[in-house]
Structures are given as structure tokens and as C-alpha cells.
Amino acid sequence: MKKITLKLCLLSSFLFLWACNLPEQDEAGTEAANTERTATDSSNESSAPVMEEMDSTIQEVAELTLHATGNTLEDIAYHEDTLEVEAGAHVQLKLINEGVDMPMVHNVVFTAPDSYRQVAVAGSKIGPSGNYVPDNAAVIAASSMALPGQTVELEFTAPKESGTYNYVCTYPDHWQRMHGVLLVK
């Protein structure tokens, strides 16, 4: 019994000492912003601690909401025909499908300027297994399909070059009425 108690005490001590030597971490489990490391000058064998700061640049985040409205092919539309973001911004977009009948399945695909028609036609040939999104250089970002009453989210980085880009629903025959402009400033 004494041997087991002694082994448990040694193991506990070892784990305690090991844990004390781990780098400091914040609540998210990442290392603290300032870390010390040893730098050695090639002409001088002495070492001195060097403080290294992590990059604290805050990235611009654009939160957008896009509503897909209508319940017939004649009524479908994106409620917003223009969206605006800063160049290079991190975009968080919610696509809310307000349709109620099953044919009202929508997505949103962001494309290079003046490419939405070609992307939509190519997407309709891809079919549901590919989310109606073609593997095409003109596609900047694409959401998953939103069933009637469903909300889907999409995150992407806006183009770094300002300009007029497009967005479109690539579900078959929706592109004619469901497209808009993404202004990148």
C-alpha cells in the first residue's frame, strides 16, 4: 500500500512540475500575447530575453443579411439588389430564404464582374450534388442551398480590388430574377 501511495505522490509531483513549465495561455488556449525567447548575437555569445508581440491588427468585418423573397418563379427576388463592403473585409453573410414551397430553394454565389450569367448557367448543369456551383475562376464565394424557411451563413474575404462585382442564385432558372451587385469600396 505504501508503494502505491509513494508512486501516486511521485506522479502527482511530476505532473505538477510539468504543468508549471507550460507556456502561459489565455482562456481560449492560445499562448499569451507577449512571449520571451532567447536571442544569440553571432558576435556575442551572451543571450538576452527578447519580447515578441503578436499581431493585434483588427480585421474589418462586414455583417450582411440577404433575403430571398417570393414563392413563384415570377415573384422570386433578392430583397436587396446592392450590397456594399470594404475591399479585403471579412464578410459574414446570412441568407434568409423566405419562400415556403419546395421549389423555392436558393443560394447566393458571388462572382467576378459581369460573370453572374455564365456562372449561373454552368451551375444549373452541375446539379444538386455540387450545390449548383461550378468550379469556375469567376466564383468568389458561394453559400450552401437554403431550403424554404431556412437561413444559411457564408463567410468569405471580399476582393482586395475595389469594383462592381455580382451575386446570383444559381438554382436552375432563378438567375434571371435573382441577381444583384456587390460594391467593393
VMD Tcl script that draws the C-alpha trace (Angstrom):
set ca {
  {0.00 0.00 0.00}
  {2.89 2.33 0.81}
  {4.41 1.67 -2.63}
  {1.17 2.72 -4.41}
  {0.88 5.86 -2.28}
  {4.53 6.73 -2.97}
  {4.07 6.19 -6.72}
  {0.95 8.38 -6.75}
  {2.79 11.14 -4.87}
  {5.73 10.99 -7.30}
  {3.40 11.01 -10.30}
  {1.43 13.96 -8.90}
  {4.64 15.89 -8.24}
  {5.91 15.20 -11.76}
  {2.64 16.35 -13.34}
  {2.62 19.49 -11.19}
  {6.19 20.41 -12.18}
  {5.49 19.63 -15.85}
  {2.38 21.85 -15.83}
  {4.32 24.71 -14.24}
  {6.70 24.76 -17.22}
  {3.98 25.08 -19.88}
  {3.68 28.47 -21.68}
  {1.06 30.80 -20.28}
  {-2.26 30.54 -22.09}
  {-5.36 32.69 -22.16}
  {-8.91 31.34 -21.78}
  {-9.08 30.34 -25.46}
  {-5.98 28.17 -25.02}
  {-3.62 30.30 -27.06}
  {-0.24 31.46 -25.86}
  {-0.11 34.86 -24.18}
  {0.45 37.87 -26.45}
  {3.96 38.55 -25.14}
  {6.40 35.66 -25.18}
  {10.03 35.59 -24.17}
  {12.67 33.92 -26.25}
  {16.44 33.90 -26.17}
  {18.34 35.65 -28.95}
  {22.00 34.97 -29.62}
  {24.14 37.51 -31.46}
  {26.65 35.77 -33.73}
  {29.47 38.01 -32.49}
  {28.45 37.77 -28.86}
  {27.74 34.51 -27.07}
  {25.63 36.19 -24.37}
  {21.86 35.83 -24.54}
  {19.24 38.37 -23.70}
  {15.47 37.94 -23.48}
  {13.59 39.46 -26.40}
  {9.94 40.46 -26.10}
  {7.89 39.47 -29.16}
  {4.38 40.88 -29.58}
  {1.72 39.10 -31.59}
  {-0.02 40.99 -34.40}
  {-3.06 42.74 -32.95}
  {-4.46 44.13 -36.19}
  {-8.22 44.01 -36.16}
  {-9.68 42.88 -39.46}
  {-12.70 44.75 -40.83}
  {-15.84 42.57 -40.56}
  {-18.87 43.25 -42.72}
  {-22.07 41.65 -41.44}
  {-24.67 41.40 -44.20}
  {-28.16 39.93 -44.46}
  {-29.73 38.95 -47.77}
  {-33.41 37.96 -48.03}
  {-34.69 35.66 -50.77}
  {-38.37 36.53 -51.23}
  {-41.27 35.25 -53.32}
  {-42.94 31.90 -53.72}
  {-43.31 31.59 -57.50}
  {-40.81 31.94 -60.36}
  {-42.47 35.25 -61.25}
  {-42.15 36.62 -57.69}
  {-38.71 35.44 -56.62}
  {-36.07 38.06 -55.91}
  {-33.37 39.08 -53.51}
  {-34.85 41.80 -51.33}
  {-31.56 43.72 -51.57}
  {-30.24 44.49 -55.05}
  {-26.99 46.08 -53.84}
  {-24.59 45.11 -51.05}
  {-21.54 47.16 -50.04}
  {-18.30 46.08 -48.35}
  {-14.79 47.43 -47.88}
  {-12.05 45.91 -50.01}
  {-10.47 42.92 -48.27}
  {-13.09 42.86 -45.49}
  {-14.07 39.64 -43.78}
  {-17.72 39.16 -44.82}
  {-20.26 37.32 -42.68}
  {-23.46 36.93 -44.67}
  {-26.82 35.46 -43.66}
  {-29.08 34.29 -46.49}
  {-32.67 34.08 -45.28}
  {-34.99 32.10 -47.56}
  {-38.50 33.44 -47.02}
  {-40.07 31.02 -49.52}
  {-42.49 28.35 -48.28}
  {-42.84 25.86 -51.17}
  {-40.17 23.29 -52.04}
  {-39.19 24.73 -55.47}
  {-38.10 27.87 -53.61}
  {-34.57 26.63 -52.92}
  {-31.92 29.36 -53.11}
  {-28.22 30.04 -52.71}
  {-26.04 33.08 -53.24}
  {-22.90 32.98 -55.36}
  {-20.55 35.98 -55.55}
  {-18.83 36.37 -58.91}
  {-16.27 38.43 -60.76}
  {-17.68 41.50 -62.58}
  {-20.17 40.68 -65.36}
  {-19.82 36.90 -64.86}
  {-23.01 36.01 -62.99}
  {-24.92 34.80 -66.09}
  {-22.18 32.39 -67.15}
  {-21.72 31.13 -63.59}
  {-25.48 30.57 -63.16}
  {-25.85 28.68 -66.44}
  {-22.82 26.50 -65.63}
  {-24.15 25.98 -62.08}
  {-27.51 24.70 -63.30}
  {-25.64 21.95 -65.20}
  {-23.71 20.92 -62.06}
  {-26.86 19.85 -60.24}
  {-27.73 19.41 -56.58}
  {-24.74 17.24 -55.69}
  {-22.49 20.23 -56.46}
  {-24.83 22.79 -54.83}
  {-25.37 24.23 -58.35}
  {-21.98 25.96 -58.08}
  {-19.48 25.42 -60.89}
  {-15.76 25.04 -60.35}
  {-15.01 28.33 -62.08}
  {-12.39 31.05 -61.53}
  {-15.17 33.67 -61.66}
  {-16.71 32.32 -58.42}
  {-15.52 34.33 -55.41}
  {-17.68 32.62 -52.76}
  {-20.84 30.54 -52.59}
  {-23.33 29.60 -49.88}
  {-24.95 26.24 -49.45}
  {-28.56 25.84 -50.59}
  {-31.21 27.32 -48.31}
  {-34.42 25.33 -48.20}
  {-37.73 27.19 -47.77}
  {-37.77 28.92 -44.38}
  {-34.10 28.17 -43.77}
  {-31.22 30.57 -43.04}
  {-27.68 29.72 -44.16}
  {-24.48 31.55 -43.35}
  {-21.45 32.25 -45.51}
  {-18.06 33.72 -44.57}
  {-15.51 34.91 -47.10}
  {-12.97 37.62 -47.77}
  {-14.12 40.42 -50.06}
  {-11.96 41.07 -53.14}
  {-8.96 43.28 -52.41}
  {-9.58 45.38 -55.52}
  {-12.47 47.84 -55.38}
  {-15.06 47.49 -58.10}
  {-18.51 46.26 -59.01}
  {-18.94 42.51 -58.52}
  {-22.12 40.44 -58.74}
  {-24.14 37.90 -56.81}
  {-26.69 35.42 -58.13}
  {-28.85 32.43 -57.23}
  {-27.59 29.51 -59.34}
  {-30.56 27.22 -58.75}
  {-31.94 26.43 -62.27}
  {-33.97 29.27 -63.81}
  {-33.60 31.57 -60.78}
  {-30.69 33.68 -62.06}
  {-32.87 35.80 -64.36}
  {-34.68 37.35 -61.38}
  {-32.27 36.73 -58.51}
  {-29.09 38.70 -59.00}
  {-27.54 41.83 -57.59}
  {-24.43 43.96 -57.27}
  {-21.67 43.76 -54.68}
  {-19.92 47.13 -54.43}
  {-16.39 46.75 -53.10}
  {-15.01 50.10 -51.95}
}
mol new
graphics top color blue
foreach p $ca { graphics top sphere $p radius 0.5 }
foreach p [lrange $ca 0 end-1] q [lrange $ca 1 end] { graphics top cylinder $p $q radius 0.2 }
display resetview
